[in-house]
Amino acid sequence: MTKADFEFIRSLAYENTGIVLPERKKHMVYSRLSRRLRQLNLKDFTQYCSFVSNTPDERIHFINALTTNLTAFFREGHHFDYLEQVVIPEWQRKSKKRLRVWSSACSTGEEPYSIAMTLEKHFPISQWDLKILATDLDTNVLEKASIGNYSRDSVTNLPARYLDKYVRHTADNQHIQMRSNIQKMIHFKQLNLLEKWPMNGPFDAIFCRNVLIYFDNETKQKIIAKFRKMLSPQGYLFIGHSETLVNISEEFDLIGQTIYRPLGHGGKKLAKPKFSAHHL
């Protein structure tokens, strides 16, 4: 991979995804795209840069190769404890029985399924209009997410109350399948956060965790501003453990550990939320 190749790839990645690829990511880029070169029988990255530049259909494979998809069920468990112990009681008092939650970078689906497992017993479908939108840039991970089939090891830490109600073991006993009672709550769609969003909202909660770290400040500001427009005035925004809205947006109050609400929501800030952590 020449310097010119890497600069082209960096530019194309930023243009299409907003992801910033610093020099230290060059080895990662080489490793991930090398597989694509082999599949296409191309001899070097210069050929690949020319190919992806002139073949629009290759862009999705390019994006899929470069995106990172590290996730787990109930990752950053304090968010789900807060959801269950603080947010859900508030939502149950709503006069309008409509709830919309958006997992905006859902990867292979563990996050939206964790949200669904947390909400399902509190909002019976006979009484509530509840939908979870789960989107991602990567079409490969969305396919896996929509199927809802995972290795048995991935759910070893799930509490028994979730395993019994929402998970069944497959015939080979090496995998699990998410049950239809939560699968039907989730709608998986491909979406690039940098492009036009087809949905209208408003959402009662948006999860965008461990995504902002890949963007520069200008891109972060644009995305967060769009999230604000999509959130209800009383909504919640959950971001990743190493992320912050400091110097990104002045439209939100920090009310908990990487948990935000729009300014003027009428709630109180919780510098040190007191609730038990029991999911993991």
Backbone as JSON, one array per atom type, in Angstrom:
{
  "sequence": "MTKADFEFIRSLAYENTGIVLPERKKHMVYSRLSRRLRQLNLKDFTQYCSFVSNTPDERIHFINALTTNLTAFFREGHHFDYLEQVVIPEWQRKSKKRLRVWSSACSTGEEPYSIAMTLEKHFPISQWDLKILATDLDTNVLEKASIGNYSRDSVTNLPARYLDKYVRHTADNQHIQMRSNIQKMIHFKQLNLLEKWPMNGPFDAIFCRNVLIYFDNETKQKIIAKFRKMLSPQGYLFIGHSETLVNISEEFDLIGQTIYRPLGHGGKKLAKPKFSAHHL",
  "N": [[0.84, -1.19, 0.0], [0.78, 2.04, -1.05], [1.69, 5.41, -0.07], [0.05, 7.19, -1.41], [-2.08, 5.5, -2.04], [-3.12, 4.98, 0.53], [-3.87, 7.55, 1.34], [-5.88, 8.08, -0.51], [-7.74, 6.12, 0.25], [-8.29, 6.95, 2.87], [-9.5, 9.42, 2.36], [-11.75, 8.64, 0.85], [-13.1, 7.03, 2.7], [-13.74, 8.9, 4.67], [-15.37, 10.64, 3.24], [-17.56, 9.02, 2.63], [-18.42, 7.86, 5.03], [-17.74, 9.42, 7.23], [-15.86, 8.57, 8.95], [-12.75, 8.9, 10.51], [-9.5, 8.15, 9.6], [-6.6, 7.84, 11.02], [-2.97, 7.94, 10.64], [-1.96, 5.86, 12.18], [-3.78, 3.85, 11.83], [-3.21, 2.54, 9.55], [-2.16, -0.07, 9.22], [-4.35, -1.62, 10.07], [-6.22, -0.94, 8.1], [-4.91, -1.96, 5.85], [-4.93, -4.71, 6.49], [-7.69, -5.35, 6.58], [-8.71, -4.61, 4.05], [-7.15, -6.12, 2.39], [-8.25, -8.64, 2.2], [-10.39, -8.15, 0.57], [-9.1, -7.47, -1.8], [-8.01, -9.94, -2.49], [-10.35, -11.41, -2.96], [-11.23, -10.16, -5.25], [-9.24, -10.65, -6.98], [-7.16, -8.81, -7.41], [-3.99, -7.25, -7.87], [-2.69, -5.29, -6.33], [-3.0, -2.42, -4.09], [-3.25, -0.07, -5.51], [-4.55, -0.81, -7.83], [-6.93, -1.58, -6.63], [-7.86, 0.85, -5.55], [-8.43, 2.25, -7.89], [-10.43, 0.59, -8.87], [-12.52, 0.71, -6.89], [-13.07, 3.36, -7.08], [-14.24, 3.59, -9.58], [-16.35, 1.88, -9.55], [-19.36, 1.92, -8.4], [-20.92, 0.02, -6.97], [-19.04, -1.28, -5.45], [-18.58, 0.25, -3.27], [-20.13, -0.35, -0.97], [-19.01, -2.75, -0.11], [-16.47, -1.87, 0.49], [-17.02, -0.09, 2.61], [-18.16, -1.9, 4.46], [-15.91, -3.46, 5.01], [-14.25, -1.73, 6.41], [-15.57, -0.8, 8.67], [-15.97, -1.01, 12.22], [-17.08, -3.52, 14.43], [-17.53, -4.12, 17.24], [-19.25, -5.46, 19.88], [-21.68, -6.42, 22.4], [-24.05, -8.33, 24.34], [-25.95, -6.38, 26.56], [-23.86, -4.57, 26.9], [-21.95, -2.08, 28.57], [-23.49, -1.97, 31.04], [-24.67, -0.22, 32.89], [-26.28, 1.56, 31.54], [-28.52, 0.07, 30.86], [-29.51, -0.61, 33.34], [-30.21, 1.93, 34.23], [-32.13, 2.52, 32.34], [-34.1, 0.63, 33.01], [-34.67, 1.16, 35.72], [-35.06, 3.89, 36.07], [-35.93, 5.23, 33.66], [-37.99, 3.6, 32.51], [-40.1, 3.49, 34.53], [-40.9, 6.18, 34.31], [-41.77, 6.32, 31.64], [-43.93, 4.57, 31.79], [-45.87, 6.09, 32.92], [-46.81, 7.64, 30.92], [-49.38, 9.23, 29.06], [-49.98, 8.87, 26.42], [-49.73, 5.95, 24.71], [-47.37, 5.26, 23.22], [-44.19, 4.35, 22.09], [-40.93, 4.93, 20.93], [-37.79, 3.77, 20.11], [-34.4, 4.13, 19.19], [-31.7, 2.39, 18.02], [-28.86, 3.39, 16.87], [-26.48, 2.55, 15.78], [-26.3, -0.35, 15.39], [-24.81, -2.64, 14.92], [-24.15, -6.09, 15.08], [-26.51, -6.6, 16.35], [-26.78, -7.06, 19.11], [-27.17, -4.89, 20.86], [-29.83, -3.67, 20.24], [-31.4, -5.99, 20.8], [-30.86, -6.3, 23.51], [-32.04, -3.97, 24.48], [-34.69, -4.53, 23.79], [-35.21, -6.81, 25.38], [-35.1, -5.63, 27.88], [-37.28, -3.92, 27.83], [-39.6, -5.36, 27.11], [-41.27, -6.84, 28.98], [-42.43, -4.82, 30.42], [-44.03, -3.34, 28.77], [-46.6, -4.42, 27.41], [-47.69, -5.69, 24.26], [-50.35, -5.59, 23.74], [-51.23, -3.31, 24.9], [-49.48, -1.26, 24.33], [-47.91, 0.73, 21.82], [-45.1, -0.03, 20.67], [-41.96, 0.3, 19.23], [-38.75, -0.61, 18.06], [-36.17, 0.81, 16.35], [-33.46, -0.28, 14.51], [-30.41, 0.47, 13.22], [-27.64, 0.4, 10.93], [-24.52, 1.04, 9.29], [-23.22, -1.02, 8.0], [-23.98, -3.61, 5.92], [-23.53, -6.35, 6.17], [-23.41, -6.96, 8.93], [-25.96, -6.25, 9.65], [-27.5, -8.18, 8.41], [-26.85, -10.46, 9.91], [-27.82, -9.57, 12.37], [-30.59, -9.35, 11.94], [-31.31, -11.99, 11.63], [-30.78, -13.04, 14.15], [-29.24, -15.03, 15.4], [-26.79, -16.42, 17.46], [-23.56, -17.21, 18.9], [-23.35, -19.66, 21.5], [-21.69, -18.95, 23.59], [-21.86, -16.21, 23.67], [-23.96, -15.45, 25.24], [-23.54, -16.24, 27.81], [-23.38, -14.69, 30.09], [-25.89, -13.65, 30.44], [-28.69, -12.95, 32.53], [-30.72, -15.47, 34.12], [-33.45, -14.98, 33.93], [-33.75, -13.72, 31.5], [-32.65, -15.5, 29.67], [-34.4, -17.69, 29.83], [-36.8, -16.66, 28.88], [-36.39, -15.29, 26.45], [-34.58, -16.53, 24.77], [-33.64, -19.33, 22.83], [-32.06, -22.52, 22.59], [-30.24, -23.85, 19.85], [-30.34, -26.76, 17.66], [-27.74, -27.81, 17.44], [-26.65, -27.1, 19.81], [-24.67, -25.26, 20.1], [-25.23, -22.76, 19.43], [-27.51, -19.96, 19.87], [-30.87, -18.84, 19.5], [-32.66, -15.88, 19.09], [-35.85, -15.34, 20.44], [-39.11, -15.05, 18.88], [-40.78, -13.24, 20.18], [-39.33, -11.0, 20.93], [-37.93, -10.42, 18.64], [-39.84, -9.46, 16.85], [-40.26, -6.93, 17.78], [-38.29, -5.32, 16.81], [-36.97, -3.4, 14.15], [-34.89, -3.72, 11.53], [-32.69, -1.75, 9.63], [-30.68, -0.5, 6.92], [-28.53, 2.25, 7.25], [-26.8, 5.24, 6.68], [-25.29, 7.44, 8.76], [-24.41, 9.88, 7.89], [-25.86, 10.58, 5.73], [-29.12, 11.44, 4.31], [-31.8, 11.06, 6.59], [-34.48, 8.88, 6.58], [-36.58, 8.56, 8.42], [-39.01, 10.09, 10.64], [-39.36, 10.46, 13.37], [-40.9, 11.54, 16.52], [-38.26, 10.23, 18.67], [-38.2, 8.44, 21.72], [-35.97, 7.58, 22.97], [-32.55, 7.5, 22.07], [-29.89, 5.5, 21.16], [-26.53, 5.84, 20.72], [-23.79, 4.61, 20.76], [-20.32, 4.44, 21.31], [-19.58, 5.26, 18.77], [-19.23, 7.91, 17.98], [-16.57, 8.33, 18.52], [-15.16, 7.75, 16.24], [-15.4, 9.85, 14.54], [-14.62, 13.2, 13.34], [-14.73, 16.46, 15.01], [-16.45, 18.22, 13.66], [-18.14, 16.52, 12.22], [-19.27, 15.08, 14.34], [-20.73, 17.15, 15.6], [-22.68, 17.74, 13.66], [-24.12, 15.33, 13.53], [-25.06, 15.01, 16.18], [-26.66, 17.28, 16.4], [-28.66, 16.59, 14.62], [-29.68, 14.35, 15.91], [-30.81, 15.63, 18.11], [-32.98, 16.94, 16.94], [-34.48, 14.76, 16.28], [-35.19, 13.63, 18.69], [-37.71, 13.4, 21.23], [-38.96, 16.12, 23.29], [-38.72, 15.23, 25.89], [-36.91, 13.21, 25.71], [-34.19, 10.72, 25.71], [-30.67, 10.45, 25.36], [-28.19, 8.16, 24.78], [-24.77, 7.65, 24.98], [-21.39, 6.42, 24.25], [-19.0, 5.0, 26.64], [-16.52, 6.31, 26.55], [-17.05, 8.69, 25.39], [-18.24, 12.08, 24.88], [-20.31, 15.03, 25.06], [-19.2, 17.46, 25.41], [-18.06, 20.47, 24.13], [-19.21, 19.76, 21.78], [-22.02, 19.89, 21.64], [-24.46, 22.14, 22.88], [-27.0, 21.68, 23.53], [-27.94, 19.8, 25.26], [-28.47, 18.32, 28.51], [-26.33, 16.75, 30.81], [-27.24, 14.0, 32.55], [-26.6, 11.66, 33.77], [-24.28, 8.89, 33.81], [-22.79, 9.22, 30.9], [-25.32, 9.75, 29.83], [-27.83, 11.64, 28.42], [-30.2, 14.41, 28.27], [-32.44, 16.5, 26.38], [-32.01, 20.06, 26.65], [-34.11, 21.84, 28.86], [-35.86, 19.84, 29.45], [-37.03, 19.48, 31.86], [-36.4, 17.71, 33.81], [-34.22, 16.52, 36.49], [-30.73, 16.9, 36.98], [-28.54, 14.18, 37.48], [-25.86, 13.73, 39.18], [-24.53, 11.61, 40.37], [-25.97, 8.94, 39.81], [-28.04, 6.76, 41.67], [-28.46, 3.56, 41.63], [-29.0, 0.04, 41.4], [-26.63, -2.2, 39.99], [-27.33, -4.85, 38.07], [-27.53, -6.32, 35.78], [-25.27, -7.51, 34.62]],
  "CA": [[0.0, 0.0, 0.0], [1.59, 3.25, -1.12], [1.16, 6.56, 0.66], [-1.05, 7.72, -2.2], [-3.21, 4.58, -1.85], [-3.7, 5.19, 1.86], [-4.52, 8.87, 1.34], [-7.13, 7.93, -1.26], [-8.66, 5.34, 1.08], [-8.71, 7.82, 3.97], [-10.42, 10.42, 1.83], [-12.99, 7.98, 0.46], [-13.77, 6.6, 3.92], [-14.31, 10.09, 5.32], [-16.44, 11.16, 2.38], [-18.71, 8.13, 2.63], [-18.84, 7.43, 6.37], [-17.36, 10.35, 8.28], [-14.84, 7.94, 9.79], [-11.41, 9.46, 10.36], [-8.49, 7.1, 9.66], [-5.27, 8.39, 11.22], [-1.85, 7.15, 10.12], [-1.77, 4.65, 12.99], [-4.74, 2.84, 11.4], [-2.83, 2.05, 8.22], [-2.04, -1.53, 9.26], [-5.7, -2.15, 10.14], [-6.8, -0.77, 6.77], [-4.24, -2.94, 4.98], [-5.38, -6.05, 6.84], [-9.1, -5.55, 6.25], [-8.96, -4.5, 2.62], [-6.41, -7.17, 1.68], [-9.19, -9.74, 1.93], [-11.2, -7.75, -0.59], [-8.23, -7.58, -2.97], [-7.91, -11.36, -2.84], [-11.63, -11.81, -3.53], [-11.37, -9.55, -6.58], [-8.05, -11.02, -7.76], [-6.39, -7.62, -7.75], [-2.62, -7.49, -7.44], [-2.2, -4.31, -5.37], [-3.98, -1.43, -3.64], [-3.45, 0.92, -6.55], [-5.62, -1.36, -8.66], [-8.18, -1.55, -5.88], [-8.32, 2.25, -5.48], [-9.03, 2.55, -9.19], [-11.65, -0.21, -8.99], [-13.57, 1.24, -6.03], [-13.39, 4.7, -7.58], [-15.02, 3.5, -10.8], [-17.4, 0.86, -9.4], [-20.21, 2.33, -7.28], [-21.38, -1.12, -6.17], [-17.98, -1.73, -4.56], [-18.52, 1.13, -2.09], [-20.7, -1.0, 0.2], [-18.02, -3.72, 0.37], [-15.42, -1.03, 1.05], [-17.5, 0.39, 3.91], [-18.29, -3.06, 5.34], [-14.58, -3.92, 5.41], [-13.57, -0.78, 7.28], [-16.29, -0.49, 9.89], [-15.66, -1.84, 13.39], [-18.34, -4.04, 14.95], [-17.35, -4.7, 18.56], [-20.46, -5.27, 20.66], [-22.02, -7.54, 23.29], [-25.32, -8.14, 25.03], [-25.9, -5.54, 27.77], [-22.6, -3.85, 27.01], [-22.14, -0.88, 29.38], [-24.72, -2.36, 31.72], [-25.3, 0.85, 33.67], [-27.32, 2.17, 30.72], [-29.73, -0.74, 30.92], [-30.02, -0.44, 34.7], [-30.86, 3.23, 34.26], [-33.32, 2.38, 31.52], [-35.12, -0.13, 33.72], [-35.01, 1.66, 37.05], [-35.4, 5.31, 36.04], [-36.66, 5.64, 32.47], [-39.21, 2.82, 32.31], [-41.21, 4.0, 35.36], [-41.36, 7.45, 33.75], [-42.54, 6.02, 30.44], [-45.18, 3.9, 32.14], [-46.84, 7.11, 33.3], [-47.22, 8.38, 29.73], [-50.78, 9.09, 28.7], [-49.98, 8.32, 25.06], [-49.06, 4.65, 24.82], [-46.5, 5.1, 22.05], [-42.77, 4.45, 22.41], [-40.01, 4.69, 19.82], [-36.39, 3.74, 20.52], [-33.53, 3.97, 18.03], [-30.32, 1.93, 18.16], [-28.41, 4.0, 15.61], [-25.3, 1.83, 15.25], [-26.68, -1.58, 16.09], [-23.85, -3.7, 14.63], [-24.74, -7.41, 14.87], [-27.84, -6.68, 16.95], [-26.85, -7.29, 20.56], [-27.73, -3.73, 21.56], [-31.3, -3.6, 20.2], [-32.0, -7.11, 21.51], [-30.76, -5.99, 24.94], [-33.09, -2.98, 24.75], [-35.98, -5.22, 23.7], [-35.36, -7.66, 26.56], [-35.33, -4.75, 29.02], [-38.58, -3.24, 27.73], [-40.73, -6.2, 26.7], [-42.22, -7.22, 30.04], [-43.04, -3.62, 30.99], [-44.9, -2.68, 27.8], [-47.26, -5.47, 26.62], [-48.1, -5.21, 22.94], [-51.8, -5.37, 23.73], [-51.51, -2.0, 25.47], [-48.51, -0.26, 23.92], [-47.37, 0.79, 20.46], [-43.66, 0.06, 20.93], [-41.11, -0.15, 18.13], [-37.31, -0.32, 18.16], [-35.49, 0.92, 15.07], [-32.04, -0.64, 14.64], [-29.76, 0.78, 11.95], [-26.18, 0.34, 10.86], [-23.94, 1.3, 7.97], [-22.68, -2.27, 7.47], [-25.05, -4.54, 5.54], [-23.22, -7.7, 6.62], [-23.8, -7.14, 10.33], [-27.42, -6.15, 9.71], [-28.05, -9.49, 8.04], [-26.71, -11.31, 11.09], [-28.7, -9.06, 13.42], [-31.98, -9.65, 11.62], [-31.5, -13.43, 11.85], [-30.84, -13.22, 15.6], [-28.58, -16.27, 15.79], [-25.5, -16.07, 18.05], [-22.87, -18.32, 19.56], [-23.81, -19.9, 22.86], [-20.81, -18.24, 24.52], [-22.18, -14.79, 23.72], [-25.03, -15.18, 26.22], [-23.23, -16.91, 29.07], [-23.57, -13.78, 31.21], [-27.26, -13.17, 30.53], [-29.44, -13.48, 33.67], [-31.61, -16.59, 33.79], [-34.79, -14.5, 33.57], [-33.73, -13.37, 30.08], [-32.39, -16.72, 28.9], [-35.59, -18.54, 29.81], [-37.93, -16.04, 28.19], [-36.1, -14.66, 25.17], [-33.53, -17.24, 24.04], [-33.73, -20.79, 22.74], [-30.85, -23.15, 22.07], [-30.43, -24.54, 18.57], [-30.15, -28.21, 17.7], [-26.33, -28.17, 17.63], [-26.31, -26.7, 21.18], [-23.53, -24.35, 20.06], [-25.77, -21.44, 19.12], [-28.81, -19.62, 20.43], [-31.73, -18.09, 18.59], [-33.54, -14.98, 19.79], [-37.24, -15.74, 20.23], [-39.89, -14.13, 18.05], [-41.47, -12.21, 20.97], [-38.57, -9.74, 20.9], [-37.54, -10.12, 17.27], [-40.88, -8.67, 16.19], [-40.23, -5.56, 18.29], [-37.15, -4.6, 16.23], [-36.97, -3.22, 12.7], [-33.51, -3.49, 11.11], [-32.57, -1.01, 8.38], [-29.36, 0.06, 6.62], [-28.54, 3.71, 7.29], [-25.55, 5.99, 6.83], [-25.6, 8.6, 9.59], [-24.02, 11.1, 7.21], [-26.79, 10.85, 4.65], [-30.46, 11.83, 4.71], [-32.5, 10.07, 7.4], [-35.84, 8.81, 6.07], [-37.6, 8.53, 9.46], [-39.43, 11.4, 11.12], [-39.38, 10.58, 14.82], [-39.8, 11.68, 17.48], [-37.85, 9.06, 19.43], [-38.16, 8.61, 23.17], [-34.57, 7.33, 23.36], [-31.61, 7.17, 20.99], [-28.6, 4.93, 21.56], [-25.44, 6.01, 19.74], [-22.7, 4.33, 21.69], [-19.01, 4.06, 20.76], [-19.58, 5.6, 17.34], [-18.7, 9.26, 17.83], [-15.1, 8.31, 18.62], [-14.56, 7.57, 14.92], [-15.65, 11.04, 13.74], [-14.03, 14.46, 13.78], [-15.69, 17.28, 15.75], [-17.47, 18.78, 12.77], [-19.12, 15.47, 11.94], [-20.0, 14.84, 15.59], [-21.68, 18.24, 15.82], [-23.79, 17.59, 12.73], [-24.92, 14.16, 13.9], [-25.74, 15.28, 17.45], [-27.71, 18.26, 16.11], [-29.76, 15.85, 13.99], [-30.29, 13.56, 16.97], [-31.65, 16.52, 18.93], [-34.23, 17.17, 16.21], [-35.22, 13.5, 16.24], [-35.61, 13.27, 20.04], [-38.81, 14.13, 21.84], [-38.45, 17.05, 24.3], [-38.44, 14.49, 27.13], [-36.18, 12.01, 25.32], [-32.9, 10.37, 26.29], [-29.59, 10.11, 24.44], [-27.16, 7.34, 25.42], [-23.55, 7.56, 24.17], [-20.42, 5.45, 24.76], [-18.31, 5.29, 27.9], [-15.38, 7.19, 26.34], [-17.54, 9.8, 24.58], [-18.8, 13.23, 25.6], [-20.86, 16.1, 24.22], [-18.48, 18.69, 25.71], [-17.55, 21.13, 22.91], [-19.91, 19.19, 20.63], [-23.39, 20.39, 21.63], [-24.95, 22.83, 24.08], [-28.45, 21.45, 23.53], [-28.26, 18.67, 26.13], [-28.03, 18.23, 29.89], [-25.79, 15.46, 31.25], [-28.02, 13.63, 33.73], [-26.05, 10.44, 34.34], [-23.03, 8.46, 33.19], [-22.97, 9.26, 29.43], [-26.75, 9.79, 29.54], [-28.19, 13.04, 28.21], [-31.55, 14.79, 27.88], [-32.45, 17.84, 25.79], [-32.21, 21.2, 27.55], [-35.5, 22.21, 29.06], [-36.71, 18.64, 29.6], [-37.75, 19.58, 33.12], [-35.9, 16.75, 34.78], [-33.09, 16.93, 37.32], [-29.44, 16.26, 36.71], [-28.13, 13.19, 38.48], [-24.41, 13.66, 39.08], [-24.14, 10.25, 40.71], [-27.2, 8.16, 39.91], [-27.97, 5.67, 42.63], [-29.3, 2.42, 41.29], [-28.21, -1.17, 41.5], [-26.22, -2.81, 38.73], [-27.63, -6.28, 38.22], [-27.65, -7.01, 34.5], [-24.09, -8.32, 34.29]],
  "C": [[0.88, 1.24, 0.0], [0.95, 4.36, -0.28], [-0.04, 7.14, -0.07], [-2.29, 6.84, -2.08], [-3.91, 4.87, -0.53], [-4.42, 6.53, 1.93], [-5.84, 8.81, 0.59], [-8.17, 7.21, -0.41], [-9.18, 6.18, 2.25], [-9.76, 8.81, 3.51], [-11.77, 9.81, 1.48], [-13.8, 7.54, 1.68], [-14.45, 7.79, 4.61], [-15.5, 10.62, 4.54], [-17.71, 10.33, 2.49], [-19.25, 7.79, 4.01], [-18.6, 8.45, 7.46], [-16.28, 9.81, 9.19], [-13.47, 8.54, 9.47], [-10.4, 8.33, 10.55], [-7.11, 7.73, 9.81], [-4.19, 7.45, 10.71], [-1.69, 5.84, 10.88], [-2.75, 3.53, 12.61], [-4.36, 2.18, 10.07], [-2.73, 0.52, 8.2], [-3.42, -2.18, 9.3], [-6.37, -2.08, 8.76], [-6.23, -1.8, 5.8], [-4.8, -4.34, 5.22], [-6.81, -6.3, 6.36], [-9.37, -5.51, 4.75], [-8.2, -5.54, 1.81], [-7.31, -8.34, 1.31], [-10.02, -9.42, 0.69], [-10.38, -7.84, -1.87], [-8.14, -9.03, -3.43], [-9.2, -11.85, -3.5], [-11.81, -11.32, -4.96], [-10.21, -9.9, -7.51], [-7.29, -9.8, -8.27], [-4.99, -7.75, -7.14], [-2.11, -6.5, -6.41], [-3.3, -3.29, -5.06], [-4.21, -0.33, -4.67], [-4.56, 0.47, -7.5], [-6.96, -1.27, -7.93], [-8.74, -0.13, -5.79], [-9.0, 2.66, -6.78], [-10.38, 1.84, -9.33], [-12.79, 0.4, -8.17], [-14.0, 2.63, -6.48], [-14.35, 4.64, -8.76], [-16.17, 2.5, -10.73], [-18.27, 1.2, -8.2], [-20.66, 1.19, -6.39], [-20.32, -1.62, -5.2], [-17.96, -0.91, -3.26], [-19.05, 0.43, -0.84], [-19.74, -2.04, 0.76], [-16.85, -2.99, 1.04], [-15.81, -0.58, 2.46], [-17.6, -0.77, 4.9], [-16.94, -3.52, 5.86], [-13.96, -3.02, 6.46], [-14.27, -0.51, 8.6], [-15.97, -1.51, 10.98], [-16.96, -2.26, 14.05], [-18.15, -4.79, 16.27], [-18.6, -4.42, 19.39], [-20.69, -6.49, 21.54], [-23.39, -7.27, 23.88], [-25.11, -7.37, 26.33], [-24.53, -4.91, 28.0], [-22.86, -2.5, 27.69], [-23.47, -0.99, 30.13], [-25.41, -1.27, 32.5], [-26.4, 1.55, 32.87], [-28.63, 1.39, 30.83], [-30.34, -0.73, 32.32], [-30.77, 0.88, 34.82], [-32.17, 3.19, 33.47], [-34.44, 1.7, 32.3], [-35.59, 0.56, 34.99], [-35.44, 3.13, 37.07], [-36.32, 5.65, 34.87], [-37.99, 4.9, 32.33], [-40.35, 3.28, 33.22], [-41.76, 5.33, 34.85], [-42.22, 7.2, 32.51], [-43.89, 5.38, 30.76], [-46.27, 4.89, 32.56], [-47.33, 7.94, 32.11], [-48.71, 8.16, 29.43], [-50.93, 8.5, 27.3], [-49.13, 7.06, 25.04], [-48.24, 4.34, 23.56], [-45.06, 5.29, 22.48], [-41.95, 4.11, 21.17], [-38.57, 4.81, 20.35], [-35.54, 3.45, 19.29], [-32.14, 3.54, 18.48], [-29.62, 2.29, 16.86], [-27.14, 3.4, 15.02], [-25.35, 0.44, 15.86], [-25.73, -2.74, 15.88], [-24.59, -5.02, 14.43], [-26.01, -7.64, 15.7], [-27.92, -6.85, 18.45], [-27.46, -6.11, 21.32], [-29.25, -3.65, 21.45], [-31.99, -4.78, 20.86], [-31.93, -6.9, 23.03], [-31.83, -4.97, 25.34], [-34.46, -3.66, 24.77], [-36.23, -6.1, 24.92], [-35.67, -6.82, 27.8], [-36.75, -4.2, 29.02], [-39.77, -4.18, 27.67], [-41.74, -6.46, 27.82], [-42.97, -6.03, 30.61], [-44.08, -2.98, 30.07], [-45.56, -3.72, 26.9], [-47.84, -4.91, 25.32], [-49.6, -4.98, 22.85], [-52.17, -3.97, 24.21], [-50.62, -0.89, 24.92], [-48.14, -0.41, 22.45], [-45.86, 1.05, 20.61], [-42.88, -0.5, 19.75], [-39.67, 0.28, 18.4], [-36.74, -0.31, 16.75], [-34.01, 0.62, 15.3], [-31.37, -0.45, 13.29], [-28.25, 0.62, 12.07], [-25.75, 0.62, 9.43], [-23.61, 0.0, 7.23], [-23.81, -3.26, 7.17], [-24.8, -5.96, 6.03], [-23.68, -7.93, 8.06], [-25.31, -7.05, 10.48], [-28.09, -7.48, 9.36], [-27.99, -10.45, 9.22], [-27.7, -10.89, 12.18], [-30.15, -9.45, 13.17], [-32.3, -11.13, 11.82], [-31.59, -13.74, 13.34], [-30.25, -14.51, 16.11], [-27.16, -15.95, 16.25], [-24.85, -17.31, 18.67], [-23.37, -18.44, 21.0], [-22.97, -19.11, 23.87], [-21.2, -16.77, 24.68], [-23.24, -14.45, 24.76], [-24.76, -15.83, 27.57], [-23.47, -16.02, 30.28], [-24.99, -13.24, 31.33], [-27.94, -13.76, 31.76], [-30.43, -14.55, 33.23], [-32.97, -16.1, 33.34], [-34.89, -14.09, 32.1], [-33.54, -14.62, 29.23], [-33.65, -17.54, 28.74], [-36.69, -17.98, 28.92], [-37.65, -15.64, 26.75], [-35.13, -15.43, 24.28], [-33.86, -18.74, 23.98], [-32.45, -21.34, 22.14], [-31.16, -23.91, 20.78], [-30.06, -26.01, 18.7], [-28.7, -28.61, 17.95], [-25.83, -27.8, 19.02], [-25.08, -25.8, 21.25], [-23.97, -22.91, 19.79], [-27.08, -21.21, 19.85], [-29.57, -18.81, 19.38], [-32.63, -17.18, 19.42], [-34.99, -15.34, 19.44], [-38.02, -14.63, 19.52], [-40.55, -13.02, 18.86], [-40.66, -10.93, 21.09], [-38.1, -9.4, 19.49], [-38.56, -9.22, 16.59], [-40.95, -7.24, 16.69], [-39.24, -4.69, 17.53], [-37.26, -4.56, 14.71], [-35.56, -2.82, 12.27], [-33.47, -2.83, 9.74], [-31.13, -0.54, 8.19], [-29.47, 1.57, 6.59], [-27.13, 4.25, 7.48], [-25.88, 7.26, 7.59], [-25.26, 9.92, 8.92], [-24.99, 11.5, 6.11], [-28.17, 11.22, 5.19], [-31.13, 10.71, 5.49], [-33.96, 10.03, 6.97], [-36.92, 8.86, 7.14], [-37.86, 9.94, 10.0], [-39.32, 11.57, 12.64], [-40.76, 11.04, 15.29], [-39.51, 10.35, 18.18], [-37.82, 9.4, 20.92], [-36.76, 8.34, 23.71], [-33.77, 7.0, 22.11], [-30.33, 6.64, 21.62], [-27.62, 5.15, 20.42], [-24.14, 5.85, 20.5], [-21.45, 3.83, 20.95], [-18.96, 4.2, 19.25], [-18.91, 6.95, 17.12], [-17.18, 9.3, 17.86], [-14.42, 8.18, 17.26], [-14.69, 8.82, 14.04], [-14.84, 12.24, 14.23], [-15.13, 15.34, 14.38], [-16.8, 17.84, 14.86], [-18.55, 17.76, 12.47], [-19.93, 15.14, 13.18], [-21.08, 15.89, 15.81], [-22.9, 18.11, 14.92], [-24.72, 16.45, 13.15], [-25.71, 14.42, 15.18], [-26.86, 16.29, 17.25], [-28.92, 17.57, 15.48], [-30.46, 14.94, 15.0], [-31.24, 14.42, 17.8], [-33.0, 16.76, 18.25], [-35.11, 15.93, 16.2], [-35.76, 13.09, 17.61], [-36.85, 14.05, 20.45], [-38.23, 15.07, 22.9], [-38.07, 16.37, 25.61], [-37.57, 13.25, 26.87], [-34.84, 11.85, 26.01], [-31.92, 10.04, 25.17], [-28.51, 9.37, 25.22], [-25.95, 7.27, 24.48], [-22.54, 6.67, 24.88], [-19.62, 5.94, 25.95], [-17.14, 6.26, 27.73], [-15.76, 8.43, 25.53], [-18.15, 10.9, 25.45], [-19.4, 14.2, 24.59], [-20.21, 17.45, 24.54], [-17.83, 19.21, 24.43], [-18.17, 20.57, 21.63], [-21.32, 19.8, 20.51], [-23.7, 21.07, 22.95], [-26.46, 22.65, 24.22], [-28.88, 20.34, 24.48], [-27.76, 18.91, 27.56], [-27.46, 16.83, 30.13], [-26.5, 15.09, 32.55], [-27.51, 12.36, 34.4], [-24.78, 10.08, 33.6], [-23.24, 8.25, 31.69], [-24.44, 9.12, 29.04], [-27.16, 11.25, 29.5], [-29.68, 13.19, 27.93], [-31.5, 16.18, 27.26], [-32.62, 18.92, 26.85], [-33.69, 21.52, 27.65], [-36.43, 21.04, 29.24], [-37.48, 18.64, 30.9], [-37.31, 18.59, 34.17], [-34.73, 17.3, 35.56], [-31.84, 16.2, 36.89], [-29.12, 15.3, 37.84], [-26.63, 13.0, 38.35], [-23.92, 12.25, 39.37], [-25.42, 9.43, 40.9], [-27.04, 6.97, 40.84], [-28.97, 4.61, 42.22], [-28.41, 1.19, 41.24], [-27.85, -1.69, 40.13], [-26.42, -4.32, 38.85], [-27.69, -7.03, 36.9], [-26.47, -7.93, 34.23], [-23.37, -8.69, 35.56]]
}
